[in-house]
Amino acid sequence: MTRIKRGYITRRRRTKIRLFASSFRGAHSRLTRTITQQKIRALVSSYRDRVRKKRDFRHLWIARINAVVRDSKVYYNYSRLMNNLYKKQLLLNRKILAQIAILNRNCLYIISNEIRK
């Protein structure tokens, strides 16, 4: 029986995996089994953190709005402001409100006066 060389496909697959892990340190960039484990871990972390980033920004926006609202006596707190915004159907998302609160507080006063009318 003749000998069959089988290294080509496996080597190509491993090279592809190694290119993904080229920036990892130590065995994580050299050993095939460790590279595959680290690749799975990296992809899981990247997905989790993409989802987490949205949550973190929402927390940041809410904290900024609440700080400006309480400090400048526009309203008592964030939750009352948002509740009254929705009652008056002034639909502004938290990102825009946070930018208004930080960059242009006079505009926030105008919005709060519009709510109180």
N, C-alpha and C positions, 0 to 999 in steps of 0.2 A: 504494500500500500504506500502511496506517495505521501509526502509530508505537505500539510496545508499551512500556509502562513496566514495568521489571522490578526496581526497587530494593527492594521491600517484603521479600521473603523473604531476600535476601542481607543487608539491613540488620538484620533480626531475628536472623539467625544471628551476625552480627558483634557485635551488642549483647550477646548471650548470652556470647560469648567475652570481651568486654571486661569484663563484670561479674565473671568469674572472675579477671581480671588487674588488677582495680582497685587492688590494694595494691602492685603492682609499680612500680618506679621507671623514669622516663625513657621511652625508646621501647618498653620492654617492656610498658607499659600503654597505648600510643597507636597503634602500628602493627600492623595486622592480622596480617601474616605473622610478625612477631616475637612477637606475643602467642601465636599458635598454637604456635610453637616452644617458648616458655617454658611454655606449658600442658602440653605433652607432657613436657618436662623435669621440671616440678613433680610431675606425677602419677607419673612413674617414680621420682623421689626419694622420694615419700611411701610408695610400695609397698615400695621397698627398705629404707627406714628402719623401717617397721612390722615387717618380718621381722628387721631388725638389732637392734631393741629387745629382742626375746625373747632373742637370743643374748647381748646385753650384760648383761641382768639375770641370766642363768644364770652368766656369768663373775663377776659381783659376788657372787652367793650363794656360789659355790664359794670365792672368795677370803676371804669373811667366815668361813665354816665352818672353812677351813684355818687361818686366823690364830688363831681361838679355840682350836681343837683343839691346835695346836702350842704355843701360849702357856701353856695351862692343864694341859698334860701329861695330857690325857684319853686321847689316843692319840698315835701317832707322827706320823701325817699324815692328810690328808683321804681319800686313796684307800683306806687300810686301814680307816678308820672306815666308809666307804660299803660296802666289800666285806663287812665283818662285819655291817653292817645288813641287807644283802640275804641273807646266809647265815642269819641268825636270823629272816628274814621280817618285820622291823620296817620296814614300808614308809612312810617319811616322805620327802616330796619336799624338794628343796633349799631352796625358798623358806621352808618352815616351819622347817627345821633352822637356816637362817640367822637367822630371827627368834628362835628359842629360844636360839641361841648368843649373840646380842647382848643380848637383854632378860632372859633367865633362865638363867644358866650352871649353876645348881644342877640344873635340869631336864636339861641336857646331861650332867651327871655321872651322874644317875640312868639316863639312856638308855645311857651307856657301861658302867655297872655291869651293866645288864641284858644287854648284849652279852657281857660277859666271863663271865657265869654259864654 
